[in-house]
Each structure stands twice: as C-alpha cells, then as structure tokens.
Amino acid sequence: MSTTKDARPLPPPGINPTSIKWAAIVPLVAVVMLGLVIFLNILTAKGPDPSPSPGLNQVGNLTVNPTPPFAALVTAGEPPPDIVNSIVVPQGAVQVELPHTGGNVFSFDRKIVFESPASSQALYNFFQAQMKGRQWKIFSSGKPANAPGVEILSRRGGSDSFFWLQGVDISPTTFSKDGGAQSTRFTLRLYQAAVSN
C-alpha cells in the first residue's frame, strides 16, 4: 500500500483524492443566502398599523361613532390599537351595561351592552358591513342559542399575533306603548383567542 510523506494512505489507482476545500463552500453559501433572506424581509416588512382600519362611515341611515367602544377598556396594551379601532358602533347607541363575562382572567374578554334607536334589521346590516369592511372574517351569522334575535360572530388577527373574536348579539326591536318610539339592545363582546395566528 502506497502512502504519502506524512504516512496517509493514497487512494486506489484511477481515483483522485477528495478535497475538503469544496465542501467548505456549502456553509459559506448557506450563510450568504440566510443574510439575503433577512435583508429582504427587513426591506419588505410592514409594521403594525395602529391607525383606524378602513371601513364605511355610514350604512343605511346609521353613521359610525368616532369613539371605539372598547378604547376605555384597554389594559396593558390589550387589545392592540388595530383591533380596538376596527370595532365600531353606530352614533346614537348608548352604553347601558358592562356585564362580567366569566371569561379567562389571563386574556382580554369583555362585553358591552348598548341601546340604540335603530331597528334590529338596520343594526344587523350595519354590523355586517362594518365587520367585513374592517377586515373581520364573519364565520357565523344567525339566531343565537337560547335567545331571541340575531348574532354575528367574526375573527381577525391582531398586531399582537393573536386572533381576536368579536360577537354582536342584536335583540328584537321593542316599541313604546304608544308605538311612537323604538329601541334595540345589542351586546358587543370582544375576546382574545387562546391560540396565536
């Protein structure tokens, strides 16, 4: 068996010795590619948009109240501004109750009860249009379980990397004894889903 000067065996005849120099290029190419991907992500990344989400200012004869209903309930940055600003109520709706939800104490879960002079159908049309126009994905709409009226359930990813669920339960419209005035109660609920998006 033939050996080199430093006593290493030579490869069999007809086979050239393998150099590790070419194999050293592989990690170098991987590092360059990783750097390129990171650089491109930095160039194309968009930060979260804390400004109000686009939406309709008016649906039918109902206009959007400029104050987001959950703005006063933000705790420790939750819900994030993109979620808070994407939930609206019509002008003329008055908050009448802030009930306890019985939800998880470790994540945001709040509901607000409002009363509006609008009809239940007008409120349904308003919330359907606003949720769609403000990037909420409606996954259920119809009669709520064990209650009269109609509910709309939707979800949206927030800038905090969590999904948020918004629900609105709209009660049937009631009329005054003389039949002149109408009012409709609706409940907005917002909570953070247990899994991130």
Secondary structure, 3 states (H helix, E strand, C coil): CCECCCCCECCCCCCCCCCCCCCCHHHHHHHHHHHHHHHHHHHHCCCCCCCCCCCCCEECCEEECCCCCCHHHCECCECCHHHHCCCCCECCCEEEECCCCCCCCCCCEEEEEEEECCCHHHHHHHHHHHHHHCCCEEEEEECCCCCCCEEEEEEEECCCCEEEEEEEEECCCEECCCCCCEEEEEEEEEEEEEEEC
